């Protein structure tokens, strides 16, 4: 489609404004392409304003576009947008850390940066079939309840923990939206919020944009340091702790059973909520031991607000997640989400429901678990052979990132730039910390590379970048 669209753009110079282009049939014969390819290429030109499609008449070159007006003076915005600077609580919308993992690397670059699965790992056929079935459902385009479809809420409740019901669940537009709703609902501007250190940059971005004060609590191989968590609650008076107990991003740590009980005990004693971001439960590897139950499974008192998303194990476009909570907190979450977005589009919810109810869902999870195991093994093995000193952290049996510690004195940003010159995209560790990092780190994602061979090549390119920056 892209090639045909490019060709047609060049050919437009031969036509006068308003002149009719060749018919779809003629284009199919001339360029030996399918009707779908012609239709998509024409749609691209229509969207760009280059041609006009008139049903029953044909496609015509658009009239010449009017010259763009001179740019206005927007310098006044510098004052307007800084009006609240220095006036607590200052709200700072800094998406740098999130945008880093959303960047798409050029085709010639091995992508060890992306926060999503490569298309070959996504259940594209199952998603397409689910979308088609959803579109045929009666009322598929009618307005859904603001809380979400009852059937989808019930499925999430069963998927999360025994004892939850559909009435405990809200449907949200993906995990990031659910986190945003949770933090804005459970803490007031200016309040402290305890976060793991390091942690997912999206959590820090949400907290700062809401005017909250992120307070770091260090993580080790067994998850958050509960002795320091108790101290942080006592010192700050915080009423909210945000964590990823399973395959923590970026370290991969799994919260130990002893600390799981401690987190809940400490939070109850502090009168605080725990937001449990369970983003990676469906990213478990084929060789992983049995997974611990979520914190929400051991919490009848509404301490835990649980987030479970379908986006990570499927597609970045299936932005469907669940917020599970009990008590008055659920009403607060519902109110904030309704004000923000009204509801998640019904066709998307219907598609999610069709997907998880199909036999293809379980098959996809099994296939994905085996593929992630193989990719983890390939990247970890290559790095161990080339740079064993980087592999000091434990390797997780879930999600799709490695957290590597760099030699002291080496700047992650400088290495990231050198790696890109060597043909591999990696993520510097700085944005995962609320303040100065205690040591330099890189996050290496193996979810978006095309193959295990490409992961090995990525490790070799990273090795060359380390040599370029003076690490022998």
Beta strands, then each sheet from edge to edge (+ up, - down):
strand 1: 51-54
strand 2: 58-61
strand 3: 110-111
strand 4: 169-172
strand 5: 192-197
strand 6: 213-220
strand 7: 223-224
strand 8: 240-243
strand 9: 273-277
strand 10: 304-309
strand 11: 321-324
strand 12: 401-405
strand 13: 424-425
strand 14: 427-428
strand 15: 441-445
sheet 1: 1+ 2-
sheet 2: 3+ 13+
sheet 3: 4+ 11- 10+ 9+ 8+ 5+ 6+ 7-
sheet 4: 12+ 15- 14+
end
